[in-house]
Amino acid sequence: MEKNRVKQIKDLGQSIWLDFFDRKIMNNGDLKKMIEVDGIRGVTSNPAIFEKAISSSSDYNDDITSLSQQKNSNDDIFYGLAVKDIQRAADFFKAVYDESNGEDGFVSLEVSPHLARNTEGTIKQAMELWKAVDRKNVMIKIPGTAEGLPAIRKCISEGININVTLLFGLPRYREVAEAYISGLEDRLKSNRPVNVVASVASFFLSRIDVMIDPLLDEKGLNSLKGEVAIASAKKAYQIYKEVFLGKRFKMLEEKGAKRQRVLWASTSSKNPSFSDTKYVDALIGPETINTVPLETLDAFRDHGKPANLLEEGLDKATNVLVQLKEKGINIDTITQKLEDEGIEKFNKPYDKLLDAIEKQKKLTHA
């Protein structure tokens, strides 16, 4: 009998995390099954995922009612719900965390997207959430904005596991890796252990192609459609190796520090003419993570191609980015625009989420 395709990815050195989360999959045994059968090794959440969970089911109504009686703000009510769910999910993954020696088994919870441009506010909330969740196998998500970088460094230095989210561009990715290493060095300087902290850098992929593909038509680069995100990811992995196999990190690694793995996010195909497993098939490689929504997980289980392709076609990846430059397409400008839009894309569901909580409160008090 052929081994589960999703599980085969683990044999190739990559961990699959689930980019979806609600109470239902914890209650009905689906999450447990995905851990056991598919070898799912972590979960990521974001405001859009929580908004969908809270708006589309009655699973949260009782908690919203009881939390609202404590006169909490809607933000406080949301994080009250979220912390409870994240703790429970973290307990599901505790065994994975233990057997992987703290490499996997993480559940991510994001700071408010309204703090994306607020360094001090991000640090404050990240510390509050870390304390409230109180689980070693949780990561606090901080966006990799310019303002997020010092927050990432500070939180790492305080021993908080960080999932750096909303990464699109290679120059920013380098800065994120630098912030992680600097945070570990700060810990070391104050004689605190560096082997207890974990971090991932989440690269958002399909959105790059969604924005760039229409420009390719205009510039006569049709053959590059659907290629730019994968090319960027392959180059990011080369930066990862350069940084984490370099001399500076070696000194930290000797003290037990973990490498900040790259995580491929936004991996569902947005273009119906592309394969629905495109952003999984092309980027399987050692020491990486791919976080997939349920539909992509189902698709890969059915017809994905588990093969180690992350370092195949590096010349082609370089060439793709060179061609963009030659035709006057500035990828750094585009990735900055994606970051700005990404913040907005998270603010909207977050505000919608607070509205859903407000509606539920009104129903309760009616």
N, C-alpha and C positions, 0 to 999 in steps of 0.2 A: 504494500500500500504506500502510495506516494506521501511523503511528509507534507504537512500543511505548509503552503507557500509562504505564508506570513512568518511562520516559525523558521523557515529556511534562511530568512534575512538575518536572523541572529547568528547563524553559523558563519555568515559573511562579515560579522563584526559590527553590524548596525543594530541599534535598538529601535523598535517601533513603539511610539507613544500614541495615545488616542487623543485626537483633537476634538473632544466632545465630552459632555458631562451633564448628567442630571440625576435626580434622586431615583428615577424609575430604573435606570440600569443597575443601580446598587441594590434596589429592593427586589427586582425580579431575577437576580442571579446572572444577568447578562455580563456584568463587569467581571465577576469571578470567572465566568466561562471564557471570556476573552483573554484573561490572564493565563488560564490553564491551557486552553486549546490553541490560541493564536500566539501565545507568548508575549502579549502586550506588556510593556515594561514601565509604563508611566502614563500620566494624564496631564493635558494642558487645558486650562480654562481661560476665558476672557469675558468681557462684559456682554458681547453678543451671544455667547453660549448661555450665560446665566439668564439673560433677558428672555431668550427662547424658552428656557426651562421654566421660568417663573410665570411667563405669560400664557404658556400653552398647557399648563396643568394646574390642578388644585392641590398638588403635593405640598405647596409652601404656605397655603392660606392660614392654617392654624398657627404656624410660627410667626407669620406677619402680624396676626392678631395679637399674640401674646407679647411680641416685641414692641408693638405700637402702644400697648398699655403702659409700657415703661417710659412713654413720652420720648422715644428716640427719634432722631431725624431720619429721613428716608435713607440717607447714606448709611447711617448706623444700623438701620434695620437690614439693609442689603448685606453689609459685612457681617452682621450677626448670623444671617442665613448662610452666607458663603463660608464663614469659618467653620460652622457646624458640618457642612457638606465636605469641605476640604479635609477636615480631621478624619471624617469617616472614610473618605477615599484613601487618605494616607495610610490608614490602618489596613485597608485591602492590599496595599502594595508593600507593607512592612516586610513581608517575607522576601520579596524581590530585592528590596533595599539591603536586607541582611545578607542574602546569598551572593549579591554582586559587590559586597564590600563598599556600599555607598556610591556605586557608579550609577545605578538605576533605581527604579521604584519611587520616583518623585512625582508629586502632584503640585501643579503651579497655580498660584493665586495672584492676580494683578492688582497693583495700586490703581487708584482712580485715574482714568485717562485724562481727567482735567488737570492732573499734576505733571503732565508730560514736559512742560516748560518751567517747572518749579523744583529746583534742586532740593531746597530745605524741606519743602512740603513732602517730596518723595521720600527723603530719608526718614522723616518723622513717621509717615504712614507705613513704610516698609518695616520699621522697627516695631510699631504697634501690632501690625498683622503677624509678624514673626512670633512675637510674644503671645498673641492671642491664640494662634493655631497650635503652637507648642509641640511641634513634631519635627524630628530630625530630617524626615524625608519629604519636606515641603520646600518649594522654591518660590520666592517672591518675584513677580515679574515687574521689571522696570524697563521702560522704553529706551532704546539706544539713541536718544536725542543728544544734542550737545549738552543740554542741561542735565540729562540723565547720567552722563559719564562720571562726574564727581560723586553723584549719589551711589552709583555702582561701586566705585572704589571704596567709599566710606562704609557701605553695607557689607562688602566682602571683608573689610578690615575688622568689622564687628562680628564676623562669624556667621553672617546670614547667607544662605544659599540663594543665588540670584539667577533667574532666567532672563537674559537680556532680549527684549522683544522688539519688533518693528525695525529690523535691520534690512536694508536694501542694498546699500553701496559698499564697495570694497574698502575705500579709505576709512569710512566710519567703523567697519568691522575691525580694522587694525587698531583703531583707538579703543574699541571695546575690549579687545584682548589685552591691550596695554593697561586699561583701568583695572582689569581683573588681577593682573600680575602685580600692579602697584599696590592694590588692596592687600594682597598676600604679603608683600614686602613690608607694608605698614604693620601687619600683625606680627611678623617675625621680629621687627625692631622692638616691639613691646613685649617680646618673649611669650607670645601666644601661639598655640599650635596651628599649623597650616593644613594639617591632614584632615580636618573636620569640615572643611568648606568645599562646596561643589557649585559649579556654574555651567550654564550652557549659553550659546549665542545663537539666537533664532533668526535665521535668514528667510525672509518672505519671498517666495519665488513666482508663483503664477501671476501675481499682480504686475511684476516687471514686464512680462510678455503682453499682458492686457494693455499696458500703456504704450509699449514700444512697437508692437506689431502694426498698428495703423501708420506709424511714421515710416516703417520699412517699405510699405506700399508706395508711399510718396517718393522715396529715394531709390526705388528700383532694386530693393534688397529683399524681394519676396522669399528667396531661398532661406533667409535667416529667420523666418517666422517661427516662433515657438522655440528658438535656439538660444536667445540671449540670457534668459534666467538660468538655464542649465550651464551655459558657459561661465556666467558669474559665479555660480555655486562651485564649479570645478576650480576656478581661480581662488575662491575663498578657502577651499580645502588646502590649496598649496600654501596660502598665507598661514593657515592653522599649523601646518607642519613646520614651516619656517620658524614661526614664533615658539611653538611648544617643543620643538626639538632643538631650539637654540640654547646658547650658553646661559643667558639670563634666567630662563625658566629652569634649566637643569639644576641650578643651585637650590631652587625651591622644591623641585621634585625629589631631591635627595633628602629633604626634610619631610617628605610624604605628601606634598601638594599634588592635587589632581589637575589634569589638563582640563581646560574649558572646552568641552566638545562643541562642534557646530551642530545645529539642529535645523533641518529643513522644514519650514512651515509654509502655510498657504500652498499645499501640495495637491489640492483638487484641481482638475483641469477646468478652466473657465471657458475654454473654446471647444465647442462640441465636435469640431473636426479633429481634435487631438485625442489620442488614447486616454482613457480615464485613469490609467496608471502611469502616465508619462513621467510625472515628477517623482515617482517612486522608483520605477525601473532604472532610470538614468543615473541615479545618485546613491546607489548602495555602495558603501565602503566602510572600512574599519574605523572605529572610534567616532562614529557619527550617530545621529538620531534623526528619524523622520517622524513627524507628528501628523497623523492622518485622520480626517473625519470618517465617520462610520461608512459612508458610501464608498469612499476610496479603499477602506479596509476590506469591505465586501468584494469590491472589484478585484483587488489584488489577490484575495483568497481564491477567487474564481479563475483569473487568467493572468495574474502578474508574472513577471519574469525575474526570478531571483538570480542575479548575477552581479559580480563585483565590477561595476563599470565606472566608478567615480573617477578613477585615474586614467581611463581610456580616453583617447582623443583630446589630449591636452593642447596639442598644436592647433587643432580645429577650434578649441575654445578661445585660444589667444587670437586666432585669425578672425573669429566672429567679432570680438571687441575692437580689433584693429579696423575692420571694415566699417563699423559704426563711426569711428573717429574720422576715417577718411571721407565719409559722406556727411560730415558735419553734425552727427548726432552725439550730443554730449551726455554720456550715460550718468555722470555725476550730478548733472542738473536734474535729470529725470529721477534718479533715486532720491534726491532731496525733496522733489515734488511728491514722490510717493510717500515719503516719511510724513510730510505735512498733511497730506490727504489721509494717511493712515491714522493719525491722531484724531482727525475729524470723524473718520469711520468708526472709531471706538467711542468717541464722545456721544454720538447719536444713539447707539443701542444702550449706552449707560444711562442717558437721560430718559430713554424709553422705559428702561428698567425701573427707574425711580418713579416714573408715572404709573407703571403697573402696580408698584407697591402702594402708591397714593390711592389708586382706585380701590385696591383691596382693603385698605384702611377705611375708606368711606363706606364700603359695603358692610364692614363690621360694625361701624358706628351708626349705620342707618337705622 
